[in-house]
Every structure is written in structure tokens, then in C-alpha cells.
Amino acid sequence: MLDPKKLEDIAKQIQNSLPSGIKNMGEEAEKRIRTVLQAQLGKLDMVTREEFDVQTKVLLRTREKLNDMEAKLALLERKLTDVQDEQG
């Protein structure tokens, strides 16, 4: 779900922003940062970009169908009103 490359980039950015004394810890600090990031990001309720894109398309199709149904309903309501007017 989470892109390891992106996690690595974030970990390196955090490591680069640390004071020089801490930076010298090198790989150990980066591993710890990566572990903490993975743990914290794992707690978030996230979806992949692919899942997001699929759901966006589904939502768009659903919106189109809803619009079509609303238009059909409006037409039927007008016809019903016209019939009632003719009879009344």
C-alpha cells in the first residue's frame, strides 16, 4: 500500500533536517525514522492512488446515472401534471 521509495525519501528528508550530531548516526537513524514512519502511516486509513482513481470513476458514473434519473423523474412529473391539468 505504501510506496517504500517514498518512505525512504521522507526518512532521508527528516534525517537531512536533523542537527549534524544526530546526522552522524547515519543508517541507524534512517532505519529508526523509517520504522517510525511506517508504523505511524500504517495507522492511517489510506488507499492507494489506483484505488482512489477507480473509486473516482465509479463516483462519476454514479453521478451521471443520478443526473439521468433526475431528468427522467422531472419529465414524468411534468407529464403527470399535464394529465392532471387536462382532467381537472
VENMO-V537158 format. One record per helix or strand of 2 or more residues. SS is the DSSP state (~ for helix, > for strand). FROM is the first residue (numbers start at 1). TO is the last residue. Records with the same first field share a line. If there is no record, write none. Layout:
# VENMO-V537158
SS: FROM-TO  FROM-TO
This chain:
# VENMO-V537158
~: 4-17  20-23  27-43  49-87
